[in-house]
Amino acid sequence: MANLQPSLPTIVPRRVNDDHETVLFWLALALVPGLGHRRGIRTVNQFGDVRKVFLASRADLEATGLSGAVAQSIASACTFEEAATQQQQALSMGCMVLPFSHPCYPHRLRGITDAPLVLFALGNTDLLEDVNVALVGTRRPTAYGKAVATKLGSELAKLGVCVVSGMARGIDTHAHRSCLEAGGKTVAVFGCGLDHVYPAENRDLAHSIAEKGLVLSEFALGAPPYPQNFPLRNRIVSGISDVVAVIEGSQYSGSAITARYALEQGREVMAVPGNITSQASWGPNLLIRQGATLLMDASDVVERLPTQARIRLYRAMHGGSATPEPVSADRNAGPQLDSHQAKVLSTLKVDEGLLLDDLMDQLPYMSSSEIIAALFQLEMDGLVRQDVGQRYRKIW
């Protein structure tokens, strides 16, 4: 393993956490050996406050189900010295420390079963609450995989979607880079401390992401990129995202692990179909066979976003207008609608499907055949979707 030197820039945090003592307590808790994420949060909930955890006796701590060794570590406050060091190092490099109780801690991540006790963030923490789509895949992509990652990263950036990935070689790197080149927003989740960059050849990319987007990690500053860190990192990639898209990867790859986390977390999983003779396509092809949504372009991703996320994208692109109208992945060119199609589309809603009978009632001057023909073409153009029960709604 390469000995990587600290290389990310010092950045002035966008928000300043005034309660340094609370951060210190959470850092000390996160550093307790053998505690774990779930048990740590459960212990704080049982005592009502992180400070009260450290004020409790060993007997009281053991009464909550903690082992004797963990209870002793907490009661002796032996992790506070390292916590203070971590806090000072984070401050010196402009890194925010976001404990589980912090208002900037991502709400999507807070809802998973093994959320980290503490996150380290460098850059724009507003992106944690953005419309986020994870693009993940193999470290050894084919030319096809590289092209797809570049295409999707660029298209999503132009639509205002924030691209999330893990800064690994291959698909992750192409997704981050293409997003930045298109002027978009991206979040990189590290499998090591933020004062390391792994792989080393991504130092320049990491600098750009820290300055224009956000780099994030649950691992303490100074933590090396151990192999066992990366599967853990993947649950954060999916946990802060609305949709997880797998581009290439073998059946048992890291991207398959991310997809499994996404399913456990209730996220939408999508996969790019690939050559059935290519091992790099086994993972996504298998996911599609198991029920993942087939992904061909950015409009497919947008279609699977939660309704409120799609409305947020539209408002961001159209100056806060409250009434969404359909858009395509290419802002400058979209399908040309005839008068019937335009009338049907303007009648449909984003967040509520309408039955054909409802459309006929609202468009009495159009025949049923005209409405059906318009709906068919709008579906072909990717502007309308038919939900369960033959209810129609527009994508935007």
C-alpha positions as CSV (number, residue, x, y, z in Angstrom):
1,M,0.0,0.0,0.0
2,A,1.4,3.4,-1.0
3,N,2.2,5.8,1.8
4,L,0.1,8.7,0.8
5,Q,0.8,12.1,2.2
6,P,-1.9,14.7,3.1
7,S,-2.7,16.5,-0.2
8,L,-6.2,18.0,-0.1
9,P,-6.4,21.8,0.1
10,T,-7.3,23.7,3.2
11,I,-10.8,25.1,2.8
12,V,-12.8,27.5,4.9
13,P,-15.9,25.6,6.1
14,R,-19.3,26.8,4.7
15,R,-20.8,26.3,8.1
16,V,-19.1,26.7,11.5
17,N,-20.2,24.4,14.3
18,D,-20.0,26.5,17.5
19,D,-20.5,23.5,19.9
20,H,-17.0,22.2,19.8
21,E,-17.6,20.2,23.0
22,T,-20.4,18.2,21.5
23,V,-18.2,17.3,18.5
24,L,-15.4,16.3,20.9
25,F,-17.7,13.9,22.8
26,W,-19.0,12.3,19.6
27,L,-15.5,11.9,18.2
28,A,-14.5,10.3,21.5
29,L,-17.4,7.9,21.3
30,A,-16.6,7.0,17.6
31,L,-13.1,6.2,18.6
32,V,-14.1,3.7,21.3
33,P,-12.7,0.3,20.2
34,G,-15.4,-2.4,19.7
35,L,-18.4,-0.1,20.1
36,G,-19.7,-0.1,16.5
37,H,-22.2,2.3,14.8
38,R,-25.5,0.8,15.8
39,R,-24.6,0.1,19.4
40,G,-23.1,3.6,19.7
41,I,-26.2,5.4,18.6
42,R,-28.4,3.1,20.7
43,T,-26.3,3.9,23.8
44,V,-26.7,7.6,23.2
45,N,-30.4,7.2,22.8
46,Q,-30.6,5.2,26.0
47,F,-28.8,7.9,28.0
48,G,-30.5,10.8,26.1
49,D,-27.3,12.7,25.3
50,V,-23.7,11.9,24.3
51,R,-22.3,13.7,27.3
52,K,-24.3,11.6,29.7
53,V,-22.8,8.4,28.2
54,F,-19.3,9.5,29.4
55,L,-20.7,10.6,32.8
56,A,-22.2,7.1,33.4
57,S,-20.4,4.5,35.5
58,R,-19.1,1.3,34.1
59,A,-21.9,-0.6,35.8
60,D,-24.6,1.6,34.2
61,L,-22.9,1.2,30.8
62,E,-22.8,-2.6,31.2
63,A,-26.5,-2.5,32.2
64,T,-27.3,-1.2,28.7
65,G,-25.8,-4.3,27.1
66,L,-22.2,-3.0,26.5
67,S,-19.4,-5.4,27.1
68,G,-17.0,-4.9,30.0
69,A,-14.2,-3.8,27.8
70,V,-16.2,-1.3,25.9
71,A,-17.8,0.0,29.1
72,Q,-14.4,0.5,30.7
73,S,-13.1,2.4,27.6
74,I,-16.0,4.8,27.8
75,A,-15.9,5.2,31.6
76,S,-12.2,5.9,31.6
77,A,-12.5,8.5,28.8
78,C,-9.4,7.1,27.3
79,T,-10.3,8.2,23.7
80,F,-10.6,11.9,24.5
81,E,-6.9,12.7,23.8
82,E,-7.1,11.2,20.3
83,A,-10.5,12.9,19.8
84,A,-9.0,16.3,20.6
85,T,-6.2,15.7,18.2
86,Q,-8.6,14.7,15.4
87,Q,-10.7,17.9,16.1
88,Q,-7.6,20.1,15.9
89,Q,-6.4,18.4,12.7
90,A,-9.8,18.8,11.1
91,L,-9.9,22.5,12.1
92,S,-6.5,23.1,10.6
93,M,-7.5,21.8,7.2
94,G,-10.9,23.4,7.2
95,C,-12.7,20.0,7.5
96,M,-16.1,19.9,9.1
97,V,-16.8,17.2,11.7
98,L,-20.5,16.2,11.5
99,P,-21.6,14.1,14.4
100,F,-24.9,12.1,14.2
101,S,-26.8,14.8,16.1
102,H,-25.5,17.7,13.8
103,P,-28.1,19.5,11.7
104,C,-25.9,19.1,8.6
105,Y,-25.7,15.3,9.0
106,P,-27.4,14.0,5.9
107,H,-31.0,13.0,6.6
108,R,-31.0,10.1,4.2
109,L,-27.9,8.6,5.9
110,R,-29.4,9.1,9.3
111,G,-32.2,6.7,8.3
112,I,-30.0,3.6,7.6
113,T,-29.5,1.0,10.3
114,D,-25.7,1.4,10.6
115,A,-25.2,5.1,10.1
116,P,-21.7,6.4,11.1
117,L,-21.4,8.2,14.4
118,V,-19.3,10.9,12.8
119,L,-18.6,12.1,9.3
120,F,-15.6,14.2,8.1
121,A,-16.5,16.6,5.3
122,L,-14.4,18.9,3.1
123,G,-16.2,21.2,0.7
124,N,-19.9,22.1,0.2
125,T,-22.0,20.2,2.7
126,D,-25.2,21.5,1.1
127,L,-24.7,18.7,-1.4
128,L,-25.5,16.2,1.2
129,E,-29.2,17.3,0.9
130,D,-29.1,17.7,-2.9
131,V,-30.7,15.4,-5.5
132,N,-28.1,12.7,-5.5
133,V,-27.5,9.8,-7.9
134,A,-24.7,7.3,-7.3
135,L,-22.8,6.1,-10.3
136,V,-20.7,3.0,-9.4
137,G,-18.8,0.3,-11.2
138,T,-15.6,-1.7,-11.7
139,R,-12.1,-0.4,-11.3
140,R,-11.2,-2.1,-14.6
141,P,-13.9,-0.9,-17.0
142,T,-14.1,-1.6,-20.7
143,A,-14.1,1.2,-23.3
144,Y,-17.9,0.8,-23.3
145,G,-18.0,1.3,-19.5
146,K,-15.8,4.4,-19.6
147,A,-18.0,5.9,-22.3
148,V,-21.2,5.2,-20.4
149,A,-19.8,6.6,-17.2
150,T,-18.7,9.8,-19.0
151,K,-22.0,10.1,-20.8
152,L,-24.1,9.7,-17.7
153,G,-21.9,11.9,-15.5
154,S,-22.1,14.7,-18.0
155,E,-25.9,14.3,-18.7
156,L,-26.8,14.2,-15.0
157,A,-24.6,17.3,-14.3
158,K,-26.4,19.3,-17.0
159,L,-29.8,18.3,-15.4
160,G,-28.6,19.7,-12.0
161,V,-28.2,16.2,-10.4
162,C,-25.3,15.7,-8.0
163,V,-23.2,12.7,-8.9
164,V,-22.0,10.5,-6.0
165,S,-19.3,8.0,-6.3
166,G,-16.3,6.5,-4.4
167,M,-13.2,8.0,-6.1
168,A,-11.9,4.6,-7.1
169,R,-10.1,4.0,-10.3
170,G,-12.3,3.2,-13.3
171,I,-16.0,4.0,-13.4
172,D,-15.9,6.2,-10.3
173,T,-13.1,8.4,-11.7
174,H,-14.8,8.8,-15.0
175,A,-18.2,9.7,-13.3
176,H,-16.6,12.3,-11.1
177,R,-14.4,13.9,-13.8
178,S,-17.1,14.1,-16.5
179,C,-19.5,15.7,-14.0
180,L,-17.0,18.4,-13.1
181,E,-16.1,19.0,-16.7
182,A,-19.8,19.6,-17.4
183,G,-19.9,22.2,-14.6
184,G,-21.8,19.9,-12.3
185,K,-21.8,18.9,-8.6
186,T,-20.2,15.8,-7.3
187,V,-19.6,14.0,-3.9
188,A,-16.7,11.6,-3.4
189,V,-16.8,9.2,-0.5
190,F,-13.4,8.1,0.7
191,G,-12.4,4.7,2.1
192,C,-9.7,6.4,4.2
193,G,-9.1,9.6,6.1
194,L,-9.6,12.8,4.2
195,D,-5.9,13.7,4.6
196,H,-5.1,10.8,2.3
197,V,-6.0,10.4,-1.4
198,Y,-6.4,6.9,-2.8
199,P,-5.6,6.0,-5.5
200,A,-2.7,8.4,-5.6
201,E,-3.2,9.3,-9.2
202,N,-6.5,11.0,-8.3
203,R,-4.9,13.7,-6.2
204,D,-5.7,16.4,-8.8
205,L,-9.3,15.1,-9.1
206,A,-9.7,15.1,-5.3
207,H,-8.5,18.7,-5.2
208,S,-11.1,19.7,-7.7
209,I,-13.9,17.9,-5.9
210,A,-13.0,19.4,-2.6
211,E,-13.0,22.9,-4.1
212,K,-16.1,22.5,-6.3
213,G,-18.1,19.7,-4.6
214,L,-17.6,17.7,-1.5
215,V,-15.3,14.9,-0.2
216,L,-16.7,12.8,2.6
217,S,-15.5,10.0,4.9
218,E,-16.4,8.2,8.1
219,F,-12.8,7.3,8.7
220,A,-10.7,9.3,11.1
221,L,-8.0,11.6,9.8
222,G,-4.8,9.6,9.2
223,A,-6.7,6.3,8.5
224,P,-5.0,4.4,5.7
225,P,-7.0,3.0,2.7
226,Y,-7.2,-0.5,4.1
227,P,-9.1,-3.0,1.8
228,Q,-11.7,-3.7,4.4
229,N,-12.7,0.0,4.4
230,F,-14.2,0.1,0.9
231,P,-17.2,-2.2,1.4
232,L,-18.1,-0.1,4.4
233,R,-17.6,3.1,2.4
234,N,-20.1,1.7,-0.2
235,R,-23.1,1.9,2.3
236,I,-22.5,5.6,2.6
237,V,-22.4,6.0,-1.2
238,S,-25.8,4.5,-1.4
239,G,-27.0,6.0,1.9
240,I,-26.7,9.6,0.8
241,S,-28.2,8.9,-2.7
242,D,-31.7,8.8,-4.1
243,V,-30.8,6.3,-6.9
244,V,-27.9,3.9,-7.3
245,A,-26.8,3.2,-10.9
246,V,-24.4,0.3,-11.6
247,I,-22.5,0.6,-14.8
248,E,-20.1,-2.3,-14.9
249,G,-18.9,-4.9,-12.5
250,S,-18.5,-8.6,-11.9
251,Q,-21.1,-10.6,-10.0
252,Y,-19.3,-10.2,-6.7
253,S,-17.8,-6.8,-7.2
254,G,-17.8,-3.7,-5.0
255,S,-20.6,-2.3,-7.1
256,A,-22.7,-5.4,-6.4
257,I,-22.1,-4.7,-2.7
258,T,-23.3,-1.1,-3.2
259,A,-26.4,-2.3,-5.0
260,R,-27.2,-4.7,-2.1
261,Y,-26.8,-1.9,0.4
262,A,-29.1,0.3,-1.7
263,L,-31.8,-2.4,-1.7
264,E,-31.5,-2.8,2.0
265,Q,-31.8,1.0,2.4
266,G,-34.8,1.2,0.2
267,R,-33.1,3.1,-2.7
268,E,-33.9,2.7,-6.4
269,V,-31.3,0.4,-8.1
270,M,-30.6,0.8,-11.8
271,A,-28.2,-1.0,-14.1
272,V,-26.7,-0.5,-17.5
273,P,-27.0,-3.5,-19.8
274,G,-23.8,-4.8,-21.3
275,N,-22.3,-7.5,-23.5
276,I,-23.3,-10.9,-22.2
277,T,-19.8,-12.2,-23.1
278,S,-18.0,-9.6,-21.0
279,Q,-17.4,-10.4,-17.3
280,A,-17.6,-6.7,-16.6
281,S,-21.3,-6.8,-17.5
282,W,-22.2,-9.8,-15.4
283,G,-23.1,-7.7,-12.4
284,P,-25.5,-5.2,-14.0
285,N,-27.0,-7.8,-16.3
286,L,-27.8,-10.0,-13.3
287,L,-29.3,-7.0,-11.4
288,I,-31.6,-6.4,-14.4
289,R,-32.6,-10.0,-14.4
290,Q,-33.4,-9.8,-10.7
291,G,-35.6,-6.7,-11.2
292,A,-33.3,-3.6,-11.3
293,T,-34.4,-0.9,-13.7
294,L,-32.7,-0.9,-17.0
295,L,-30.7,2.3,-17.6
296,M,-29.9,3.7,-21.0
297,D,-29.6,7.5,-20.4
298,A,-30.0,10.2,-17.9
299,S,-33.8,10.6,-18.5
300,D,-34.2,7.0,-17.3
301,V,-32.5,8.0,-14.0
302,V,-34.7,11.2,-13.6
303,E,-37.8,9.1,-14.2
304,R,-37.0,6.9,-11.2
305,L,-36.2,9.8,-8.8
306,P,-38.7,10.5,-6.1
307,T,-41.4,13.0,-7.2
308,Q,-40.2,15.8,-4.9
309,A,-36.6,15.4,-6.2
310,R,-37.8,15.8,-9.8
311,I,-39.8,18.9,-8.9
312,R,-36.7,20.3,-7.2
313,L,-34.7,19.8,-10.4
314,Y,-37.3,21.5,-12.5
315,R,-37.5,24.5,-10.2
316,A,-33.7,24.8,-10.1
317,M,-33.6,24.8,-13.9
318,H,-36.6,27.2,-14.4
319,G,-36.2,29.9,-11.8
320,G,-38.4,28.4,-9.1
321,S,-41.5,27.9,-11.1
322,A,-44.0,25.9,-9.2
323,T,-45.6,24.2,-12.2
324,P,-43.3,21.6,-13.7
325,E,-43.3,21.1,-17.5
326,P,-41.5,18.3,-19.3
327,V,-37.8,18.6,-20.2
328,S,-35.4,16.3,-21.9
329,A,-31.8,15.4,-21.0
330,D,-30.8,17.9,-23.7
331,R,-32.0,21.3,-22.6
332,N,-31.6,22.8,-26.1
333,A,-33.4,20.1,-28.0
334,G,-36.5,18.0,-27.2
335,P,-39.3,16.2,-29.0
336,Q,-41.6,18.5,-31.0
337,L,-45.1,18.1,-29.8
338,D,-48.2,18.6,-31.9
339,S,-51.3,20.3,-30.4
340,H,-52.9,17.1,-29.2
341,Q,-49.7,15.9,-27.4
342,A,-49.2,19.4,-25.9
343,K,-52.8,19.5,-24.5
344,V,-52.5,16.0,-23.0
345,L,-49.1,16.7,-21.5
346,S,-50.3,20.0,-19.9
347,T,-53.3,18.1,-18.3
348,L,-51.2,15.4,-16.8
349,K,-49.6,15.8,-13.3
350,V,-46.2,15.0,-12.0
351,D,-47.2,13.6,-8.6
352,E,-50.6,12.0,-9.4
353,G,-51.5,9.5,-12.1
354,L,-54.7,10.1,-14.2
355,L,-56.8,7.4,-15.7
356,L,-57.8,7.6,-19.3
357,D,-61.4,8.3,-18.3
358,D,-60.2,11.3,-16.3
359,L,-58.2,12.6,-19.2
360,M,-61.3,12.3,-21.5
361,D,-63.4,14.2,-18.9
362,Q,-60.8,17.0,-18.8
363,L,-60.3,17.1,-22.6
364,P,-63.9,16.8,-23.9
365,Y,-62.9,18.4,-27.2
366,M,-60.6,15.5,-28.0
367,S,-61.7,12.0,-29.0
368,S,-60.5,8.9,-27.1
369,S,-58.4,7.8,-30.1
370,E,-56.7,11.2,-30.3
371,I,-55.9,11.0,-26.6
372,I,-54.6,7.4,-26.8
373,A,-52.4,8.3,-29.8
374,A,-51.0,11.3,-28.0
375,L,-50.3,9.3,-24.9
376,F,-48.5,6.6,-26.9
377,Q,-46.2,9.1,-28.6
378,L,-45.5,10.9,-25.3
379,E,-44.5,7.6,-23.7
380,M,-42.2,6.9,-26.7
381,D,-40.6,10.3,-26.2
382,G,-40.0,9.6,-22.5
383,L,-42.2,12.4,-21.3
384,V,-45.1,10.3,-19.9
385,R,-45.0,7.2,-17.8
386,Q,-47.8,4.7,-17.3
387,D,-48.0,3.5,-13.7
388,V,-49.8,0.5,-12.2
389,G,-53.5,0.6,-12.9
390,Q,-53.1,2.3,-16.3
391,R,-52.6,5.7,-14.6
392,Y,-50.6,8.2,-16.6
393,R,-48.4,10.9,-15.3
394,K,-45.7,13.1,-16.8
395,I,-42.1,12.7,-15.9
396,W,-41.5,16.4,-15.2
